């Protein structure tokens, strides 16, 4: 291998290795079985890419030739067997198509048993037969992925594209490993680029399917509201508790925002349940547009949304945040009426905000206070209210006397709290 060839394959191997590292990071983050399987398969692809290119012998000439030859014979069927086994699960072949399931099982057995058996053949035929098994397995996977796509699995087209890109890569790598006449440097660079592209496409498709699996798993545990895609009430309570703990450590201050929609029954008469769901969804999106995706937002119950805002650099920012959210949510919403026409209407909302700190305050009390402040905001011009730290009354945010810093508010002295009367709303979780 010349110096130029060594540079080409070293760069390509490093690029594929970067894809493997990203898969490892995803496996650590998601902690799912599917992401771990993707990591193992992509690692096997990187090993196949590195060994068949002959890079170990070029970088370290002391590498034993018999050892490298045996590794090249085994790695192709091993990678193909793992790919066939997990592709069957990836496509849910056992549940959707018996033919696909049977063929993938047979291909897996052929690859995992055929690789070691190749070492029993004459040494000149070992790599040839190993390559034939590997290419045959990939061709079968290409056909079955296209079949699954035709049966309705749209992501299977991506898997088929990855297989199609990998096919010429495998042929080129086995050509290099068999030393049947050295291809030009330009051709080798093309094969290397094709390898990086095929591994990247496969990794993206695996990641997309893993995201789908995670979504299903989270929905099963009721983490997301199906209409607004916000967090559920249980998750929001957990996030409030964790936020208080973090605020103790960081000595920062934030806020808890409650957004309430009043008299949804009036809207239900005009737009029906479908239109009402549209209203909830649009209100959730507008709210998150101003609070930001970093601040956890959830649906406490059907007409009440919550947002945990952990970091606010000054109390005055509460006023800005409350006015922006209230102004946005009061703008007309375009929804579908009962007769199918698109109409515009305004939602009757209230935005309540309370100071959130690291103090060990009961979560139920926080939730009741935030809802009571939102209820009080309905009678205010801006429709946004804040729980005053001094009087412990709900005041309009535009009239609230806010200090320049949280420290000034904390050192102002203790004030005997006057508890707001909790209001139990219909459909509110106990």
C-alpha positions in Angstrom: 0.0 0.0 0.0 1.4 3.3 -1.1 1.5 6.5 1.1 -1.4 8.0 -0.8 -3.5 4.9 -0.3 -2.6 4.8 3.4 -3.8 8.4 3.8 -7.1 7.6 1.9 -8.0 4.6 4.0 -6.8 6.1 7.3 -9.0 9.1 6.7 -11.9 7.0 5.7 -11.5 4.6 8.6 -11.3 7.6 11.0 -14.5 9.1 9.5 -16.4 5.8 9.9 -15.0 5.6 13.5 -16.5 9.0 14.2 -20.0 7.7 13.2 -19.4 4.8 15.6 -18.6 7.3 18.4 -21.8 9.2 17.7 -23.7 5.9 17.9 -22.0 5.2 21.2 -23.1 8.6 22.5 -26.6 7.9 21.5 -26.5 4.5 23.2 -25.4 6.1 26.4 -28.0 8.9 26.2 -31.0 6.8 25.2 -30.0 3.6 27.1 -32.2 1.5 24.9 -31.6 -2.0 23.5 -32.1 -0.8 19.9 -29.4 1.8 20.2 -26.9 -0.7 21.7 -27.6 -3.1 18.8 -27.0 -0.2 16.4 -23.7 0.5 18.1 -22.5 -3.1 17.9 -23.5 -3.3 14.2 -21.8 -0.1 13.2 -18.7 -1.2 15.1 -18.7 -4.4 13.1 -19.0 -2.3 9.9 -16.0 -0.2 11.0 -14.0 -3.4 11.7 -15.0 -4.8 8.3 -14.0 -1.6 6.5 -10.7 -1.4 8.3 -9.6 -5.1 7.9 -10.7 -5.5 4.3 -8.8 -2.4 3.2 -5.6 -3.8 4.5 -5.0 -0.8 6.7 -3.6 -2.8 9.8 -0.8 -4.3 7.7 0.0 -0.9 6.2 0.1 1.0 9.5 1.9 -1.9 11.4 3.9 -4.1 9.1 4.6 -6.5 11.9 1.0 -7.6 11.9 0.9 -11.4 11.1 -0.3 -12.1 7.6 -2.1 -15.4 8.6 -3.9 -13.5 11.5 -5.0 -10.7 9.2 -6.2 -13.2 6.5 -8.3 -15.2 9.1 -9.8 -11.9 10.4 -10.7 -10.9 6.9 -12.4 -14.2 6.2 -14.5 -14.1 9.4 -15.4 -10.4 9.6 -17.6 -10.3 6.5 -20.0 -13.1 7.4 -20.0 -11.9 11.0 -21.1 -8.4 10.0 -23.6 -9.8 7.5 -25.1 -12.2 10.1 -25.5 -9.4 12.7 -27.0 -7.2 10.1 -29.5 -9.9 9.0 -30.5 -10.7 12.5 -31.1 -7.2 13.6 -32.7 -6.1 10.3 -35.3 -8.7 10.9 -36.1 -7.1 14.3 -35.8 -3.6 12.8 -38.4 -4.4 10.2 -40.6 -6.3 12.7 -40.5 -9.2 10.2 -41.9 -11.7 12.7 -45.0 -9.6 13.1 -45.5 -8.3 9.6 -44.2 -10.8 7.0 -43.5 -14.5 7.5 -41.5 -14.8 4.3 -39.2 -12.0 5.3 -38.7 -13.5 8.8 -37.9 -17.0 7.5 -35.4 -15.7 4.9 -33.6 -13.4 7.4 -33.4 -16.3 9.9 -31.9 -18.5 7.3 -29.4 -15.8 6.1 -28.3 -15.3 9.7 -27.6 -19.0 10.2 -25.8 -19.2 6.9 -23.5 -16.2 7.7 -22.7 -17.1 11.3 -22.0 -20.8 10.5 -20.5 -20.1 7.0 -17.8 -17.8 8.2 -15.9 -20.3 10.5 -16.5 -23.1 7.9 -14.7 -21.0 5.3 -11.5 -21.5 7.3 -11.7 -25.2 6.5 -11.5 -24.6 2.8 -8.2 -24.3 0.8 -6.5 -21.0 1.7 -6.9 -19.7 -1.8 -10.7 -20.2 -1.7 -11.4 -19.0 1.8 -11.7 -15.2 1.2 -13.6 -15.8 -2.1 -16.3 -17.9 -0.5 -16.5 -15.6 2.5 -17.0 -12.6 0.2 -19.6 -14.5 -1.8 -21.6 -15.2 1.5 -21.3 -11.6 2.5 -22.4 -10.1 -0.8 -25.2 -12.6 -1.1 -26.5 -11.7 2.4 -26.4 -8.0 1.5 -28.3 -8.6 -1.7 -31.0 -10.5 0.2 -31.2 -7.7 2.7 -31.6 -5.2 -0.1 -34.5 -7.2 -1.6 -36.2 -7.7 1.7 -35.9 -4.0 2.7 -37.4 -3.0 -0.6 -40.2 -5.6 0.0 -40.9 -4.1 3.5 -41.0 -0.6 2.0 -43.6 -1.8 -0.5 -45.6 -3.3 2.3 -45.9 0.1 4.0 -42.7 0.7 6.1 -41.4 4.0 4.7 -38.2 4.0 6.7 -37.3 0.7 5.0 -36.5 2.7 1.8 -33.6 4.3 3.7 -32.4 0.8 4.7 -32.6 -0.3 1.1 -30.6 2.8 0.1 -28.0 1.9 2.6 -27.7 -1.6 1.3 -27.5 -0.4 -2.3 -24.6 1.9 -1.4 -22.9 -0.9 0.6 -23.0 -3.4 -2.3 -20.3 -1.7 -4.5 -18.3 -1.0 -1.3 -18.1 -4.6 -0.4 -17.2 -5.6 -4.0 -14.4 -3.0 -4.0 -13.0 -4.0 -0.6 -12.9 -7.7 -1.5 -11.2 -6.7 -4.7 -8.5 -5.0 -2.6 -8.2 -7.9 -0.1 -7.8 -10.5 -2.9 -5.1 -8.5 -4.6 -6.5 -9.2 -8.1 -4.6 -6.3 -9.6 -4.3 -3.0 -7.6 -7.0 -0.4 -8.6 -6.0 3.2 -9.1 -5.8 5.6 -6.3 -8.8 7.6 -7.6 -10.9 4.4 -7.7 -9.9 3.5 -4.1 -10.8 7.1 -3.0 -14.2 6.6 -4.6 -14.7 3.3 -2.8 -13.6 4.9 0.5 -16.1 7.8 0.1 -18.8 5.3 -0.8 -18.1 3.4 2.4 -18.4 6.5 4.5 -21.7 7.5 2.8 -23.2 4.0 3.2 -22.3 3.8 6.9 -23.7 7.3 7.5 -27.0 6.6 5.7 -27.4 3.3 7.6 -26.6 5.0 10.9 -29.1 7.8 10.3 -31.8 5.3 9.4 -31.1 3.2 12.5 -31.2 6.3 14.6 -34.6 7.4 13.2 -36.1 4.0 13.9 -34.7 4.1 17.4 -36.3 7.5 18.0 -39.6 5.9 17.0 -39.1 3.1 19.5 -38.3 5.6 22.2 -41.4 7.6 21.5 -43.5 4.6 21.8 -41.8 3.6 25.0 -42.3 7.0 26.5 -45.9 7.2 25.5 -46.5 3.8 27.1 -45.3 5.3 30.4 -47.6 8.3 29.8 -44.8 10.8 29.5 -46.4 12.9 26.8 -49.8 14.3 26.2 -51.0 12.8 22.9 -52.7 16.1 21.7 -50.1 18.8 22.6 -47.0 16.5 22.9 -46.2 18.3 26.1 -45.2 16.4 29.3 -47.9 14.7 31.3 -48.9 15.9 34.8 -46.9 13.2 36.5 -43.8 14.1 34.7 -44.3 17.8 35.4 -44.6 17.2 39.1 -41.3 15.3 39.0 -39.7 18.1 37.1 -40.8 20.7 39.6 -39.3 18.6 42.5 -36.1 18.2 40.6 -36.0 21.9 39.8 -36.2 22.8 43.4 -33.4 20.4 44.2 -31.2 21.9 41.5 -32.0 25.5 42.7 -30.8 24.5 46.1 -27.4 23.5 44.6 -27.1 26.4 42.1 -28.6 29.1 44.4 -30.6 30.4 41.5 -34.2 31.5 41.2 -36.9 30.8 38.6 -40.6 30.7 38.2 -43.5 28.3 37.8 -46.0 29.4 35.1 -49.6 28.2 34.9 -51.7 28.9 31.7 -55.4 28.2 32.0 -58.1 28.1 29.3 -61.5 29.2 30.6 -64.9 27.9 29.5 -63.7 25.4 26.9 -67.3 24.2 26.7 -68.2 27.4 24.9 -65.6 26.7 22.3 -66.7 23.0 22.1 -70.1 24.1 20.9 -68.6 26.0 18.0 -65.7 23.8 16.9 -66.3 20.4 18.4 -63.7 18.1 20.0 -61.4 18.1 16.9 -61.4 21.9 16.8 -60.9 22.1 20.6 -57.9 19.8 20.3 -56.5 22.2 17.6 -56.9 25.1 20.1 -55.0 23.2 22.8 -52.2 22.3 20.3 -51.9 25.9 19.0 -51.9 27.3 22.5 -49.1 24.9 23.6 -47.0 25.8 20.6 -47.4 29.5 21.1 -46.6 29.1 24.8 -43.4 27.2 24.1 -42.3 29.7 21.4 -41.9 32.3 24.2 -40.8 30.1 27.1 -38.3 28.1 25.1 -37.7 24.4 24.6 -35.2 24.3 27.5 -37.9 25.1 30.0 -40.1 21.9 30.6 -43.7 22.5 29.6 -46.6 20.1 30.4 -50.3 19.7 30.4 -51.4 19.4 34.0 -55.0 18.6 33.0 -57.1 19.3 30.0 -57.4 23.1 30.3 -54.2 23.9 32.4 -50.6 24.1 31.1 -47.5 24.3 33.3 -44.0 25.6 32.5 -41.0 25.3 34.8 -38.6 28.2 34.2 -35.5 27.5 36.2 -33.2 30.3 35.2 -34.4 33.9 35.3 -31.6 36.5 35.7 -33.9 39.0 37.4 -37.4 39.2 38.8 -38.3 41.8 36.2 -37.9 39.2 33.5 -41.1 37.5 35.0 -43.0 40.6 33.8 -41.6 40.3 30.3 -42.3 36.6 30.1 -45.8 36.8 31.4 -46.8 39.7 29.1 -45.4 38.0 26.1 -47.1 34.7 26.7 -50.4 36.3 27.6 -50.3 38.6 24.5 -49.5 35.7 22.2 -52.2 33.4 23.6 -54.9 36.1 23.3 -54.4 36.5 19.5 -57.0 34.9 17.3 -56.7 31.2 16.6 -57.6 29.7 13.2 -59.4 26.3 13.7 -61.8 24.0 11.9 -65.5 24.5 12.8 -68.2 21.8 13.0 -69.2 22.4 9.4 -65.6 22.1 8.2 -64.9 25.8 7.6 -61.8 27.5 9.0 -62.8 30.2 11.5 -61.0 32.5 13.8 -61.7 32.8 17.5 -60.0 34.0 20.6 -59.4 31.9 23.7 -60.2 33.1 27.2 -56.9 32.6 29.0 -55.1 33.5 32.2 -51.4 33.4 32.9 -50.2 33.0 36.5 -46.6 33.1 37.7 -45.1 32.4 41.1 -41.5 32.6 42.3 -39.7 29.3 42.3 -36.7 28.8 44.6 -34.8 26.0 46.3 -37.0 26.3 49.3 -38.6 23.0 50.3 -42.1 24.1 49.4 -44.8 21.5 49.0 -45.5 20.8 45.3 -49.2 20.8 45.8 -49.1 24.2 47.3 -47.0 25.5 44.4 -49.5 24.1 41.9 -52.5 25.5 43.7 -50.9 28.9 44.0 -50.0 29.0 40.3 -53.5 28.0 39.3 -55.1 30.5 41.7 -52.9 33.3 40.3 -53.9 32.3 36.7 -57.6 32.4 37.8 -57.1 35.9 39.2 -55.4 37.0 36.0 -58.7 36.5 34.1 -60.0 39.7 35.6 -56.9 41.7 34.8 -56.4 43.7 31.7 -53.2 42.0 30.6 -54.4 38.5 31.6 -51.1 37.9 33.3 -50.7 37.9 37.1 -47.9 37.4 39.5 -47.9 36.2 43.2 -46.5 39.2 45.0 -43.8 38.2 47.5 -44.7 40.9 50.0 -48.5 40.8 50.2 -48.8 37.2 48.9 -51.7 38.5 46.7 -52.1 38.0 42.9 -51.2 41.3 41.1 -51.1 42.2 37.5 -47.6 41.8 36.2 -47.6 45.3 34.8 -48.3 46.7 38.3 -46.0 44.4 40.3 -43.2 46.0 42.2 -40.2 43.9 41.2 -36.7 44.3 42.5 -33.6 44.4 40.4 -32.3 41.1 41.8 -33.5 37.9 43.5 -31.0 38.6 46.3 -32.7 41.8 47.2 -36.1 40.0 47.3 -34.7 37.3 49.6 -33.0 39.7 52.0 -36.1 41.9 52.2 -37.2 39.9 55.3 -39.7 37.2 55.9 -43.3 37.9 55.3 -46.1 35.9 56.8 -47.8 34.2 53.9 -51.5 34.6 53.4 -52.5 31.4 51.7 -54.6 31.7 48.5 -57.8 29.8 48.7 -57.2 26.7 46.6 -59.7 26.2 43.8 -60.4 22.7 42.6 -61.1 22.7 38.9 -63.1 20.2 37.1 -61.0 17.3 35.6 -58.0 18.5 37.7 -56.0 15.5 39.0 -56.1 14.9 42.7 
